[in-house]
Amino acid sequence: MKITVLGCSGSVPGPGLPTSGYLVEVDGFRIVADLGAGTFGKLQTRCSPFEVDAVVLSHLHLDHCADFAALTTFRRHHPRPPYDPRVRKLPVHAPSGASARLANAHAATRSEPESLEDVFEFSTLRPGTFRLGPVTVTVAQMRHICEAYGFRFEAGGRSLVFSGDTAACRELVELARGADVLMADTAWQDRGSRPDNLHMSGREAAEIAAEAGVGRLLLTHVLPWSNRDAVLADAVHVFPGRSSLVEQDAVYDV
C-alpha cells in the first residue's frame, strides 16, 4: 500500500499547494480520498482519472471536494474515454446529500441538471466496514462542524488511517488503534484560542497517535498561515521519532 499526496494545504490553497486530496494504491487498485482545490491536476500526473477505481469523500467542505466538478467534466466530456463512463460508473462513497450538493456546485444555473448519477454511483457513508477491491475500508464519524468521517484502509496486513477534518475525539483513537500510519488533521499550533469542533493541533494529534499505538504519524491540513515547524514541534514533543509533516507530491509506503 502506498499513498500519494495530491494536496495537503488546510482550508485554502497555499502557494503551490492544493487543498486536501490523496491517492491510495494497493496492487494497482486506486482510491482517491478527498479531491480538494487543485488536486485533479495533480492526480493526472500520477494516473489517468479513468484509472481511478473509487472515490471516498470525508466531508463536503469545498477544500475537500472542490475538484469533484473537474472530475465530473472529465468523465462527461472526454472525447476518447477508454470505456463508457455512463455504463461503468465510478463508485463514490460520501456523506449524506453528496450527490445533490456536488451537482449544485458543478452547475452554473438552477436550470442545469441536478444529478451527477449519469457517470457516478453514489453510496452514503455510515460508520462500519466495506470493501473496495482488495482494500477493507472502516468508517468512523469524526468531530467536525458538519457530517464528517475518518477512514481506515487495510490490505496485505498493512493499515493506513486518514482522519479527514476533526477535533480530537475518542472515535479517532479507536479507528487508529494499532495502525501502521495515521495521517491526521493538524491545522494549527497548540496555543491560543481556537474554534471548537474543527481541527487538531500537532500535540493533540500526537496524543491520539500515542494512545492508539500507531507506527507513524503524518501531520497534514496545516493552514497556510500556520507555522509548520511549530506544529511539528508540538507533535514531536509528545510522539518523538515517528512524527513528520506531510510534503506536497510525496509518496509514502505504508
C-alpha positions in Angstrom: 0.0 0.0 0.0 1.2 3.5 -0.8 -0.3 7.0 -0.6 0.5 9.9 -2.8 -0.2 13.5 -1.6 -2.2 15.3 -4.2 -2.8 18.2 -1.9 -2.3 18.9 1.8 -3.0 22.6 2.4 -5.5 23.3 5.2 -8.8 25.1 4.4 -7.5 27.1 1.5 -4.7 26.5 -1.1 -1.3 27.8 -0.2 1.5 28.9 -2.6 1.8 25.9 -5.0 -0.2 23.8 -2.5 -3.6 22.3 -3.4 -6.0 21.5 -0.6 -6.8 18.0 0.7 -6.5 15.0 -1.7 -4.7 11.7 -1.6 -4.3 8.7 -3.9 -4.2 5.3 -2.1 -2.9 2.5 -4.2 -2.9 -1.3 -3.5 -1.8 -3.7 -6.2 -2.9 -1.4 -9.0 -6.3 -0.6 -7.3 -6.7 3.2 -6.9 -8.8 5.1 -4.4 -8.9 8.8 -4.3 -9.5 10.1 -0.7 -10.8 13.7 -1.0 -10.5 15.9 -4.0 -9.9 19.5 -2.9 -9.0 22.5 -5.0 -6.1 21.9 -7.3 -5.9 18.1 -6.7 -7.4 17.0 -10.0 -4.4 18.3 -11.9 -2.0 16.6 -9.5 -4.0 13.3 -9.9 -3.3 13.4 -13.7 0.5 13.4 -13.0 0.1 10.1 -11.3 -2.5 8.3 -13.4 -5.4 8.8 -15.8 -8.5 9.7 -13.9 -10.2 6.9 -15.8 -7.8 4.5 -13.9 -9.3 5.6 -10.5 -11.4 2.7 -9.1 -13.3 4.6 -6.3 -13.6 7.9 -4.6 -14.2 8.5 -0.9 -15.0 11.9 0.5 -14.5 12.6 4.2 -16.9 15.5 4.2 -18.4 18.2 1.9 -16.4 21.3 2.7 -15.0 22.6 -0.6 -11.4 22.3 0.4 -12.0 18.5 0.4 -14.3 18.2 -2.7 -14.0 21.3 -4.9 -12.3 19.4 -7.8 -15.1 16.9 -8.0 -16.5 19.3 -10.5 -13.4 18.8 -12.7 -13.7 15.1 -12.4 -17.4 15.3 -13.5 -16.5 17.4 -16.6 -13.6 15.0 -17.4 -15.9 11.9 -17.2 -18.8 13.5 -19.1 -16.9 15.2 -21.9 -13.6 13.5 -22.6 -13.6 12.7 -26.3 -11.8 9.4 -26.1 -12.6 7.6 -22.9 -11.2 4.1 -22.6 -14.6 2.8 -21.6 -18.1 4.3 -21.5 -18.3 6.3 -18.2 -22.1 6.1 -18.3 -22.0 2.3 -18.3 -19.0 1.9 -16.0 -19.9 4.5 -13.4 -17.3 5.5 -10.8 -18.2 4.5 -7.2 -18.3 7.5 -4.8 -18.7 6.9 -1.1 -19.6 10.2 0.6 -21.7 11.8 3.3 -25.5 12.1 3.0 -26.7 14.5 0.3 -23.4 14.4 -1.6 -25.0 13.8 -5.0 -27.2 16.9 -4.8 -24.5 19.0 -3.1 -21.9 18.3 -5.7 -24.3 18.7 -8.6 -25.2 22.2 -7.3 -21.6 23.1 -7.0 -21.0 21.9 -10.6 -24.0 23.7 -12.1 -23.8 27.3 -13.4 -27.6 27.9 -13.1 -30.6 26.4 -11.3 -31.9 25.1 -14.6 -29.0 22.7 -15.1 -29.5 19.0 -14.3 -29.3 18.3 -10.6 -27.9 14.8 -10.9 -24.4 13.5 -11.4 -25.5 9.9 -11.4 -25.1 9.6 -15.1 -21.3 9.0 -14.5 -21.1 8.3 -10.8 -22.6 5.7 -8.4 -23.1 7.3 -5.0 -23.2 5.4 -1.7 -23.9 7.2 1.6 -21.2 6.7 4.2 -22.2 5.2 7.6 -19.9 4.0 10.4 -18.9 0.4 9.7 -16.8 -1.5 7.2 -17.0 -2.2 3.5 -14.7 -3.5 0.7 -13.2 -1.6 -2.2 -11.4 -4.1 -4.4 -8.5 -5.6 -2.2 -9.0 -2.9 0.4 -11.1 -3.1 3.6 -12.4 0.3 4.5 -13.6 1.1 8.0 -15.5 4.3 8.5 -16.0 6.3 11.8 -17.8 9.6 12.3 -15.4 12.3 13.4 -15.9 15.5 15.4 -16.4 18.4 13.0 -18.9 21.2 12.4 -20.6 19.1 9.6 -21.1 15.4 8.9 -17.5 14.2 8.6 -15.8 10.8 8.6 -12.4 9.2 9.0 -11.2 6.2 7.1 -9.1 3.2 7.9 -7.7 1.4 4.8 -6.4 -2.2 5.3 -4.8 -4.5 2.8 -2.0 -7.1 2.9 -1.6 -6.8 6.7 -0.9 -3.0 6.5 -3.2 -0.2 7.7 -3.5 3.5 7.0 -5.9 5.8 8.8 -6.9 9.2 7.4 -8.7 11.4 9.9 -10.3 13.9 7.5 -11.2 17.0 9.4 -11.8 16.5 13.1 -11.2 17.8 16.5 -9.6 15.3 19.0 -12.1 12.6 19.7 -12.3 9.0 21.1 -13.6 7.8 17.7 -10.3 8.6 16.1 -8.3 6.9 18.8 -10.3 3.7 18.2 -10.2 4.0 14.4 -6.4 4.4 14.6 -5.8 1.6 17.1 -2.6 -0.2 16.1 -2.4 1.3 12.6 0.8 1.5 10.8 0.3 5.1 9.7 -2.1 7.8 11.0 -2.4 10.8 8.7 -4.0 13.4 10.9 -5.6 16.8 10.5 -3.3 19.3 12.3 -4.3 22.8 11.3 -2.6 24.9 13.9 -0.3 25.3 16.8 -1.1 24.2 20.3 -1.6 27.7 21.7 -4.2 30.5 21.8 -7.9 30.3 21.5 -9.4 28.1 18.7 -12.9 27.3 17.5 -14.4 24.1 18.8 -15.1 21.0 16.7 -12.9 22.0 13.8 -9.3 20.7 13.8 -6.5 19.4 16.0 -3.1 20.8 16.9 0.1 18.9 16.5 0.1 18.0 20.2 -3.5 16.7 20.1 -2.8 14.5 17.0 0.4 13.2 18.7 -1.5 12.3 21.9 -4.0 10.3 19.8 -1.2 8.6 17.9 0.5 7.6 21.2 -2.7 6.4 22.8 -3.7 4.4 19.7 -0.2 2.9 19.4 0.3 3.8 15.7 3.6 3.2 14.0 3.9 6.6 12.3 2.2 10.0 12.5 1.9 12.1 9.4 0.7 15.7 10.0 -1.5 17.2 7.3 -4.0 20.0 6.6 -1.7 22.7 8.1 -3.2 26.1 7.4 -1.0 28.3 5.0 -0.7 30.9 7.8 0.2 28.4 10.5 3.9 27.8 11.5 4.6 24.4 10.1 7.8 23.9 12.2 5.9 24.8 15.4 3.1 22.4 14.5 5.7 19.6 14.1 7.5 20.6 17.3 4.3 20.3 19.2 3.8 16.8 17.9 7.4 15.6 18.3 7.3 16.7 22.0 4.6 14.0 22.6 5.4 11.4 19.9 9.1 11.7 19.2 10.9 10.0 16.3 7.8 9.0 14.5 6.1 12.3 13.6 6.6 14.2 10.4 4.9 16.8 8.2 3.3 15.6 5.0 5.0 17.0 2.0 3.3 18.0 -1.2 3.7 15.4 -4.0 5.3 12.9 -1.6 4.7 9.2 -1.9 4.6 7.2 1.3 4.8 3.5 1.7 2.5 2.2 4.4 
